[in-house]
Amino acid sequence: MAAPLRHFRRVPAMWRWRLPGPLRAGGGPGGVAVPRAGLKKLALPPDYSGITFPEKPKLKFMDKVPAVPKVRREPRRLRDIRGPSQVATDFTQGQYGILALGGGYLHWGHFEMIRLTIGRSIDPKSMFAVWRVPAPYKSVTRKSLGHRMGGGKGPIDHYVTAVKSGRLVVEVGGHCEFGEVRPFLAQVAQKLPFPAIPVSRESLQEMRQEEEEKRLNNQNPWTFERVVASNMLGMRKYLSPYDLRLKGRYWGKFFLRHRV
């Protein structure tokens, strides 16, 4: 026969083991449930399987003077930097790069600045960089200081590379993210003689899709193309053939992004 309960001593309250308030099922004024272990949804690491590294990961040295310089002194030919570029507008090897938003000339000093800045910032074991512009090839003449007027065209002073709007200057790729390369690409783009921005494959595609959507969804009926085609106020005699062909989106070497 079991002993009566009065013969057992009661355990003091301080010795009783209890779950804390938040861990008790339905405990607390809000009825907090007992937390249970679950599966964590972690982001998958990027896939770098389709990336091929070139033989030399760093940018090669560009010659200051062409190997076979031209004897004939060339004219200015400003059409070399006018309008949109038709070459080097898409990525070939890298995932990130610098996109020119205007025309201009790259001197040999700009090539050295780009090569040294990117060479110090990338890791050759996991990253690489390639040029998308040729070495300086166009001659620029200049007369000496204090020279009298006349006497024909001056001697060749240096060589430059002509760049049009929409062209990629350099590409960077490898086992890296855009956030890693964006700071030093922005630093390089800020020192170029024309407006430029760092871009990736995705951002370049989004930029072009946005421009196409603006053109298709434009609510203003008086576009530049319609105004010029109608020859309103006789404006055709004030426009050049380049304005008619480029539809007013380029003004010389400048790219007018706000125009549709």
Solvent accessible surface area in square Angstrom, and as a share of the most:
residue,aa,sasa,rsa
1,M,243,1.09
2,A,90,0.70
3,A,56,0.44
4,P,55,0.34
5,L,156,0.77
6,R,196,0.71
7,H,121,0.54
8,F,137,0.57
9,R,228,0.83
10,R,207,0.75
11,V,83,0.48
12,P,59,0.37
13,A,75,0.58
14,M,161,0.72
15,W,180,0.63
16,R,123,0.45
17,W,208,0.73
18,R,168,0.61
19,L,79,0.39
20,P,72,0.45
21,G,25,0.25
22,P,89,0.56
23,L,73,0.36
24,R,87,0.32
25,A,87,0.67
26,G,55,0.53
27,G,12,0.12
28,G,44,0.42
29,P,156,0.98
30,G,70,0.67
31,G,39,0.37
32,V,81,0.46
33,A,68,0.53
34,V,53,0.30
35,P,93,0.58
36,R,201,0.73
37,A,113,0.88
38,G,65,0.63
39,L,181,0.90
40,K,171,0.73
41,K,201,0.85
42,L,145,0.72
43,A,102,0.79
44,L,164,0.82
45,P,110,0.69
46,P,75,0.47
47,D,118,0.61
48,Y,55,0.21
49,S,95,0.61
50,G,73,0.70
51,I,35,0.18
52,T,99,0.57
53,F,80,0.33
54,P,34,0.22
55,E,165,0.74
56,K,152,0.64
57,P,39,0.25
58,K,99,0.42
59,L,14,0.07
60,K,133,0.56
61,F,110,0.46
62,M,11,0.05
63,D,77,0.40
64,K,118,0.50
65,V,75,0.43
66,P,34,0.21
67,A,99,0.77
68,V,130,0.75
69,P,64,0.40
70,K,116,0.49
71,V,148,0.85
72,R,169,0.62
73,R,105,0.38
74,E,13,0.06
75,P,64,0.40
76,R,192,0.70
77,R,79,0.29
78,L,101,0.50
79,R,138,0.51
80,D,33,0.17
81,I,13,0.07
82,R,67,0.24
83,G,4,0.04
84,P,41,0.26
85,S,12,0.08
86,Q,150,0.67
87,V,88,0.51
88,A,18,0.14
89,T,36,0.21
90,D,78,0.41
91,F,24,0.10
92,T,88,0.51
93,Q,78,0.35
94,G,0,0.00
95,Q,31,0.14
96,Y,18,0.07
97,G,0,0.00
98,I,0,0.00
99,L,7,0.03
100,A,0,0.00
101,L,20,0.10
102,G,1,0.01
103,G,3,0.03
104,G,6,0.06
105,Y,52,0.20
106,L,0,0.00
107,H,72,0.32
108,W,67,0.24
109,G,43,0.41
110,H,39,0.17
111,F,2,0.01
112,E,27,0.12
113,M,37,0.17
114,I,0,0.00
115,R,62,0.23
116,L,72,0.36
117,T,19,0.11
118,I,1,0.00
119,G,17,0.16
120,R,183,0.67
121,S,51,0.33
122,I,11,0.05
123,D,66,0.34
124,P,57,0.36
125,K,189,0.80
126,S,31,0.20
127,M,14,0.06
128,F,0,0.00
129,A,2,0.01
130,V,27,0.15
131,W,35,0.12
132,R,45,0.16
133,V,6,0.04
134,P,62,0.39
135,A,35,0.28
136,P,3,0.02
137,Y,86,0.33
138,K,6,0.02
139,S,7,0.05
140,V,47,0.27
141,T,31,0.18
142,R,146,0.53
143,K,77,0.33
144,S,78,0.50
145,L,189,0.94
146,G,77,0.74
147,H,108,0.48
148,R,207,0.76
149,M,193,0.86
150,G,47,0.45
151,G,85,0.82
152,G,54,0.52
153,K,94,0.40
154,G,8,0.07
155,P,86,0.54
156,I,56,0.28
157,D,76,0.39
158,H,40,0.18
159,Y,18,0.07
160,V,2,0.01
161,T,0,0.00
162,A,10,0.07
163,V,0,0.00
164,K,61,0.26
165,S,4,0.02
166,G,24,0.23
167,R,36,0.13
168,L,0,0.00
169,V,0,0.00
170,V,0,0.00
171,E,0,0.00
172,V,0,0.00
173,G,0,0.00
174,G,0,0.00
175,H,93,0.41
176,C,2,0.01
177,E,78,0.35
178,F,42,0.18
179,G,59,0.57
180,E,102,0.46
181,V,0,0.00
182,R,128,0.47
183,P,89,0.56
184,F,18,0.07
185,L,0,0.00
186,A,43,0.33
187,Q,87,0.39
188,V,0,0.00
189,A,6,0.05
190,Q,159,0.71
191,K,110,0.47
192,L,14,0.07
193,P,63,0.39
194,F,9,0.04
195,P,78,0.49
196,A,16,0.12
197,I,52,0.26
198,P,22,0.14
199,V,2,0.01
200,S,7,0.04
201,R,97,0.36
202,E,113,0.51
203,S,37,0.24
204,L,9,0.04
205,Q,109,0.49
206,E,109,0.49
207,M,34,0.15
208,R,100,0.36
209,Q,94,0.42
210,E,94,0.42
211,E,60,0.27
212,E,75,0.34
213,E,101,0.45
214,K,105,0.44
215,R,141,0.51
216,L,117,0.58
217,N,100,0.51
218,N,54,0.27
219,Q,162,0.72
220,N,83,0.42
221,P,77,0.48
222,W,133,0.47
223,T,42,0.24
224,F,52,0.22
225,E,97,0.43
226,R,114,0.42
227,V,31,0.18
228,V,10,0.05
229,A,77,0.59
230,S,63,0.41
231,N,69,0.35
232,M,68,0.30
233,L,181,0.90
234,G,27,0.26
235,M,45,0.20
236,R,107,0.39
237,K,156,0.66
238,Y,163,0.62
239,L,43,0.22
240,S,42,0.27
241,P,104,0.66
242,Y,63,0.24
243,D,34,0.18
244,L,68,0.34
245,R,157,0.57
246,L,21,0.10
247,K,104,0.44
248,G,3,0.02
249,R,60,0.22
250,Y,32,0.12
251,W,175,0.61
252,G,30,0.29
253,K,84,0.36
254,F,99,0.41
255,F,32,0.13
256,L,33,0.17
257,R,120,0.44
258,H,145,0.65
259,R,100,0.37
260,V,74,0.43
